[in-house]
Amino acid sequence: MNLENIKTLGELKESGYQSKSIKDELRENLISKMMNKETIFKGVHGYENTVIPELERAILSKHNINLLGLRGQAKTRLARLMVDLLDEYIPVVEGSEINDDPLNPISRFAIETIKEKGDKTPIFWLHRDERFAEKLATPDVTVADIIGDVDPIKAANLKLSYADDRVIHYGMIPRANRCIFVINELPDLQARIQVALFNILQEGDIQIRGFKLRLPLDMQFVFTANPEDYTNRGSIVTPLKDRIGSQILTHYPINIETAKIITQQEANKVSSQKDFIAVPELAKDLLEQIVFEARESEYIDAKSGVSARLSISAFENLLSTAERRALISGDEQTMIRLSDFDGIIPAITGKVELVYEGEQEGAHVVAETLIKNAIKTLFPDYFPEIKKLEKQDAETPYDNIISWFFNAEEDFELLDEYTEQQYKNELDKIKPLDDFIKKQQPNMNDTDTYFMKEFVLWALVEFKKLSKHRFTEGTQFKDPYGSFISGL
């Protein structure tokens, strides 16, 4: 049966349509999807065994939900994806401000319309995409905004006194009847506004300017909150917290593989960038490791969190850095270079909250430190470990590379303006480095080889086996004593 062809209350009754609450809709559709082994929260990664099972339990329990977690943990996305668990269409009394169910009207308008027109009452069908309402909690939000107020214009036009409930202008929550209603950053909402939500959540009463209306609103509330807000800006008042059925803790990705999936999914890669910029897998790993280092850094406020948006913005900056370089050098094809990672520093500095020690160091220095730490962390995953303390005459796999720099007649430089071929030719000059990569990573493809070579050089610098100097045109590498001798 095509429900949209049903235009009146009488036709709706004849069809055998049965009304159900929004929480029953969510529950029944969730059960159906689970039994059919469907993916329920598409595009959300890393929560398969933690957050999503808890969210599903909350929906099965028909609870209002509070998603508690740091910024950039997909809280709002989860709430929006719940729309997919609603019925595709629901009937609404035409002209109703609060989406009245024709079979169970609650507003004065709908009740009187049905009383007057009976089975000829016109109805329309509301699609599930329109059954989502969202409000960002800010200190300036008022009761009138979210619940309603007396409308003097309406009173004048209808020639009604303020004692008549028809002069009420409904706020966002009544207008979102039979919808999912999300309040983001709930602790930012003033306590008196939170108090106004008590009865709506529990009894379905709303009070507007002395009117006490019995409106059993049918709603699914989802709140989001950041734990930091509890101390810095406000808190969720206890009676409201008591009326929220389930509080679910969100978290950041626990491994690089999951983080990469999220970044690649969300990054706004321009199609032309996709076509001519090769991104080695190691470059993607390194970018995600930088974010992991930021979450552990002593210079960054862990309570504030490091959003997944950092890696997304950083990846976009990384591609654009390579694109700009290719445009200047005239290359039709290029690949990410490790020196391109200098281009992601603005994405880092704009998205981290520094503690006092970090402020002292400076945001730019902290960002550079994160990149260096990420290189040191990932290096042992690909190559033999470089120990801090070694015997004086002990041989290492890196001796030939270090000797090449020690015996080099001129400084080795990788200039930013090098074309792709010039860049490869320079790295190919270091024959011991080429032999080392072939021995340690024999299955490495050509696309990734040159990034890997540069990665080894940067890592040897971090482990104090080589020295590196960044200048305006590019980067210079020397043996560890080169800068000391040149300064004598």
C-alpha positions in Angstrom: 0.0 0.0 0.0 1.3 3.5 -0.9 0.7 5.4 2.4 1.1 8.8 0.7 -2.1 8.2 -1.3 -4.1 8.3 2.0 -5.2 11.9 2.4 -7.9 11.8 5.1 -8.4 10.4 8.6 -11.2 8.1 7.4 -8.9 6.5 4.7 -6.2 6.1 7.4 -8.6 4.2 9.7 -9.7 2.0 6.8 -6.1 1.1 6.0 -5.7 -0.4 9.4 -2.8 1.8 10.2 -1.7 1.5 13.9 0.0 4.4 15.7 3.0 3.8 17.8 5.4 5.9 19.9 8.7 7.1 18.5 10.5 4.9 21.0 8.6 1.9 19.8 9.5 2.8 16.2 13.1 3.0 17.1 13.0 -0.3 19.0 11.1 -2.3 16.4 13.2 -1.1 13.5 16.4 -1.7 15.4 15.2 -5.3 16.2 14.4 -5.8 12.5 17.8 -4.5 11.3 19.6 -6.6 13.9 17.8 -9.8 12.8 18.6 -9.0 9.2 22.3 -8.5 10.1 22.2 -5.0 8.7 24.8 -2.3 9.5 22.9 0.1 11.8 25.2 3.0 12.3 27.0 3.3 8.9 30.1 5.4 8.7 30.9 5.2 12.4 34.1 3.3 13.0 35.8 2.1 16.2 32.6 1.8 18.2 31.6 -1.7 17.1 32.3 -3.3 20.4 31.9 -0.4 22.8 29.6 2.5 22.1 27.2 1.0 19.5 26.2 -2.0 21.7 25.4 0.4 24.6 23.4 2.6 22.3 21.5 -0.3 21.0 20.7 -1.4 24.5 19.5 2.1 25.3 17.2 2.1 22.3 15.8 -1.4 23.2 15.1 -0.1 26.7 13.3 3.0 25.2 15.6 5.4 27.1 16.4 9.0 26.6 20.2 9.1 26.0 23.2 11.2 27.0 26.3 10.8 24.9 29.2 11.9 27.1 32.7 12.4 25.5 35.4 14.7 24.4 35.1 16.8 21.2 35.3 15.1 17.8 34.0 11.7 19.0 31.0 11.4 16.6 28.4 12.1 19.3 26.2 14.3 17.1 26.7 11.9 14.1 25.4 9.0 16.2 22.3 11.0 17.1 21.6 11.9 13.5 22.0 8.3 12.3 19.2 7.3 14.7 16.9 8.8 12.1 17.4 5.7 10.0 15.7 3.7 12.6 12.4 5.6 12.3 9.5 4.5 10.1 9.8 6.1 6.6 6.6 8.1 6.9 4.1 8.9 9.7 0.7 10.6 9.4 0.2 14.1 10.7 -3.0 16.3 11.0 -2.6 18.9 8.3 -2.0 22.4 9.8 -0.8 21.1 13.1 2.1 23.0 14.6 3.2 20.0 16.8 2.9 17.1 14.3 -0.3 15.7 15.9 -1.0 12.0 15.3 -4.5 11.9 13.6 -5.3 8.8 15.7 -4.1 10.3 18.9 -4.3 14.1 18.8 -3.0 16.2 21.7 -3.2 19.8 20.7 -6.3 21.9 20.9 -6.1 22.7 17.2 -6.0 19.0 16.2 -8.7 17.9 18.6 -11.1 20.6 17.4 -10.3 20.0 13.8 -11.1 16.3 14.1 -14.2 17.0 16.1 -15.4 19.4 13.4 -14.4 17.4 10.2 -14.4 13.8 11.5 -13.2 11.3 9.0 -12.7 14.0 6.4 -9.9 15.6 8.4 -7.0 16.1 6.0 -3.7 14.5 6.8 -0.2 14.6 5.3 2.8 12.2 5.6 6.0 13.3 7.3 9.2 11.7 6.1 11.7 10.5 8.7 14.4 12.9 7.4 12.2 15.8 8.7 11.9 14.2 12.1 15.2 15.4 13.5 15.6 18.6 15.5 18.8 19.9 17.0 19.6 22.7 19.4 23.1 23.9 20.5 22.9 24.8 24.1 24.2 28.3 24.8 23.9 30.5 27.8 21.5 32.8 25.9 18.9 30.1 25.2 15.5 30.9 26.9 12.5 28.9 28.0 10.6 30.7 25.2 13.0 29.3 22.6 12.7 25.7 23.6 9.2 25.4 25.1 7.2 28.4 24.1 5.7 31.8 25.1 2.6 33.9 24.8 2.4 35.5 21.4 0.7 39.0 21.6 0.5 39.3 17.8 -1.5 36.0 17.7 -3.7 37.3 20.5 -4.5 40.5 18.7 -5.2 38.8 15.3 -7.5 36.2 16.9 -9.0 38.7 19.3 -8.3 36.5 22.2 -7.4 37.3 25.8 -4.0 36.1 27.3 -6.0 33.6 29.3 -6.8 31.6 26.2 -4.3 28.8 25.4 -4.6 29.5 21.7 -2.3 32.6 22.1 0.6 30.3 22.9 3.5 30.2 20.4 5.2 26.8 20.7 8.9 26.5 21.1 11.4 24.0 19.5 10.5 21.0 21.7 6.7 20.9 21.2 7.3 21.6 17.5 9.6 18.5 17.4 6.8 16.2 18.8 7.2 12.7 17.4 10.8 13.5 16.4 14.3 12.9 17.7 15.4 16.0 19.6 19.1 16.6 20.2 20.5 19.1 22.7 24.2 19.5 22.1 26.6 20.6 24.9 23.8 20.2 27.6 25.9 21.5 30.5 26.1 24.9 28.8 22.3 25.2 29.2 21.4 27.3 32.2 20.1 25.4 35.2 16.7 27.1 35.0 16.3 25.9 31.4 17.3 22.4 32.4 14.7 22.5 35.1 12.1 23.3 32.5 12.9 20.0 30.8 12.0 17.9 33.9 8.3 17.4 33.3 8.7 17.1 29.6 10.9 14.1 30.0 8.9 12.4 32.7 5.2 13.5 32.7 4.7 15.3 29.4 3.6 18.6 31.1 4.7 22.0 29.8 4.3 25.3 31.5 4.2 28.6 29.6 3.6 31.9 31.3 1.2 30.4 33.8 -0.4 28.0 31.4 -0.1 24.4 32.5 -0.8 22.3 29.5 -1.1 18.5 29.5 0.7 17.8 26.3 2.0 14.2 26.4 4.8 14.9 23.9 6.1 11.8 22.1 9.8 12.4 21.8 13.2 10.7 21.8 15.7 13.0 23.5 19.4 12.7 22.9 21.8 14.9 24.8 25.5 15.4 24.2 28.0 16.6 26.7 31.7 17.1 27.2 33.2 16.0 30.5 35.3 19.1 30.6 32.2 21.3 30.7 31.3 19.9 34.1 34.1 21.9 35.7 34.7 24.8 33.2 31.3 26.0 32.2 28.4 24.3 33.9 26.9 21.0 34.8 23.9 18.8 34.3 21.5 19.4 37.2 21.0 16.2 39.2 17.2 15.8 38.7 17.6 16.1 35.0 20.4 13.6 35.0 18.2 11.3 36.9 15.6 11.4 34.2 18.0 10.5 31.4 17.8 6.7 31.0 21.3 5.9 29.7 24.6 7.7 29.8 27.0 6.4 27.2 30.7 7.2 27.1 32.3 7.8 23.7 36.0 7.6 23.0 38.7 8.2 20.4 39.9 5.5 18.0 42.1 3.0 19.9 44.4 2.1 16.9 45.9 3.7 13.8 44.0 1.5 11.4 40.6 2.7 12.7 41.8 6.3 12.7 42.9 6.0 9.1 39.5 4.7 8.0 37.8 7.7 9.7 40.2 10.2 8.2 40.0 8.8 4.7 36.2 8.8 4.9 35.9 12.3 6.2 38.7 14.2 4.4 37.4 16.4 1.7 39.8 15.3 -1.0 39.4 17.2 -4.2 39.0 14.8 -7.1 41.9 16.3 -9.0 44.1 15.8 -5.9 43.1 12.1 -5.8 44.2 11.7 -9.5 47.8 13.0 -9.3 48.9 12.8 -5.7 50.2 9.5 -4.4 49.9 9.0 -0.6 52.2 6.2 0.8 50.6 4.1 3.5 53.4 5.1 5.9 52.4 8.8 5.4 48.9 8.0 6.5 50.2 6.1 9.5 52.5 8.9 10.4 49.7 11.5 10.2 47.5 9.4 12.6 50.4 8.8 14.9 50.9 12.5 15.3 47.3 12.8 16.6 48.0 9.9 19.0 51.1 11.7 20.2 49.1 14.8 20.8 46.6 13.0 23.0 49.6 11.8 25.2 51.6 15.0 25.1 52.5 16.8 28.3 52.1 20.1 26.5 48.5 19.5 25.5 45.4 19.6 27.7 44.2 16.0 27.8 40.9 17.1 29.4 40.1 19.2 26.4 40.8 16.3 24.0 42.3 16.2 20.6 39.5 15.9 18.0 39.4 13.5 15.1 39.0 16.7 13.1 42.7 17.4 13.6 43.7 14.4 11.5 41.1 15.2 8.9 42.2 18.8 8.5 45.9 17.8 8.6 45.3 15.3 5.8 43.6 17.9 3.7 46.6 20.3 4.4 49.1 17.6 3.5 47.5 17.0 0.1 47.3 20.7 -0.6 51.0 21.2 0.4 51.9 18.5 -2.2 49.5 20.1 -4.7 51.0 23.5 -4.3 54.5 22.2 -4.7 53.6 20.3 -7.8 51.9 23.4 -9.3 55.0 25.5 -8.7 57.4 22.8 -10.1 55.2 21.9 -13.0 54.8 18.2 -12.1 51.8 16.4 -13.5 52.2 13.6 -10.9 53.6 13.8 -7.4 53.7 11.9 -4.1 53.7 13.0 -0.5 57.1 13.9 0.9 58.0 13.9 4.5 58.9 17.6 4.2 55.3 18.2 3.2 54.4 17.5 6.8 55.5 21.0 7.7 52.3 22.1 5.9 50.1 20.4 8.5 51.4 22.5 11.4 48.6 25.1 11.0 46.0 22.3 11.3 47.7 21.2 14.6 48.1 24.6 16.2 44.5 25.6 15.6 43.0 22.5 17.2 44.9 21.8 20.4 44.6 23.4 23.8 48.0 23.9 25.3 48.7 23.7 29.0 51.1 26.3 30.6 54.2 24.4 29.6 53.0 24.2 26.1 52.3 27.9 26.0 55.9 28.5 27.1 57.2 26.3 24.3 54.9 27.8 21.7 52.3 26.2 19.6 54.6 25.9 16.5 57.4 24.1 18.5 54.8 21.8 20.1 53.5 20.8 16.7 57.0 20.1 15.4 57.7 18.0 18.5 54.6 15.9 17.8 55.8 15.2 14.2 59.3 14.2 15.6 57.8 12.0 18.3 55.6 10.3 15.7 58.6 9.4 13.6 60.4 8.0 16.5 57.4 5.9 17.6 56.8 4.4 14.2 60.4 3.8 13.1 60.9 0.5 15.1 57.8 -0.9 13.3 59.6 -0.9 10.0 63.4 -1.0 10.8 65.8 -2.4 13.4 65.7 -0.5 16.7 68.3 2.2 17.3 69.4 1.8 20.9 70.3 4.8 23.0 73.4 3.1 24.4 75.6 1.0 22.1 79.1 -0.4 22.5 81.6 1.9 20.9 82.7 -0.5 18.1 79.4 -2.3 17.7 78.2 -2.6 14.1 74.7 -1.4 13.2 72.6 -1.6 10.0 72.9 2.2 9.7 76.7 2.5 9.7 77.0 2.7 5.9 74.3 5.4 5.7 76.0 7.5 8.4 79.4 6.9 6.8 78.1 8.2 3.5 77.2 11.5 5.1 80.5 11.6 6.9 82.4 11.2 3.7 80.2 13.3 1.5 82.1 16.1 -0.3 79.1 18.5 -0.3 76.0 19.0 1.9 73.0 16.9 1.0 70.0 19.0 0.5 66.3 18.3 -0.4 64.9 21.6 -1.7 61.1 22.2 -1.6 61.1 23.3 -5.2 62.6 20.1 -6.6 60.6 18.5 -9.3 59.6 14.9 -8.7 62.5 13.6 -10.8 65.0 15.9 -9.0 63.7 14.7 -5.6 64.2 11.1 -6.6 67.6 11.7 -8.1 68.9 13.3 -4.9 67.7 10.4 -2.7 69.1 7.9 -5.2 72.6 9.4 -4.7 72.7 7.8 -1.2 73.5 4.3 -2.4 73.8 2.8 1.1 70.2 4.1 1.8 68.9 2.4 -1.3 70.6 -0.9 -0.3 69.3 -0.6 3.2 65.6 -0.2 2.1 65.9 -3.1 -0.3 67.2 -5.3 2.4 64.8 -4.3 5.2 61.7 -3.7 3.1 62.1 -6.0 0.0 58.4 -5.8 -0.9 58.2 -2.0 -0.8 56.5 -0.6 -3.9 58.1 2.2 -6.0 55.5 4.8 -4.9 56.4 4.3 -1.2 60.1 3.8 -1.5 61.2 7.4 -1.7 59.0 8.5 1.2 60.5 5.6 3.2 64.0 6.8 2.3 63.2 10.3 3.6 61.6 8.7 6.6 64.8 6.9 7.5 66.8 10.1 7.2 64.5 12.0 9.5 64.5 9.1 12.0 68.3 9.0 12.1 68.2 12.7 12.9 65.8 12.1 15.8 68.0 9.3 17.1 71.0 11.7 16.8 72.8 9.6 14.1 72.5 12.5 11.7 71.8 16.2 11.9 69.2 18.2 10.0 68.9 21.9 9.3 65.7 23.5 7.9 66.3 26.6 5.8 64.0 28.7 3.7 64.4 26.7 0.5 64.4 23.2 2.0 66.1 20.8 4.3 69.8 19.9 4.7 71.1 16.7 6.2 74.7 16.2 7.6 76.6 13.7 9.7 76.0 14.4 13.4 79.2 16.3 13.8 78.9 18.3 10.6 77.1 21.3 12.1 79.6 21.4 15.0 82.6 21.3 12.8 81.2 23.9 10.4 80.6 26.2 13.3 84.3 26.2 14.4 
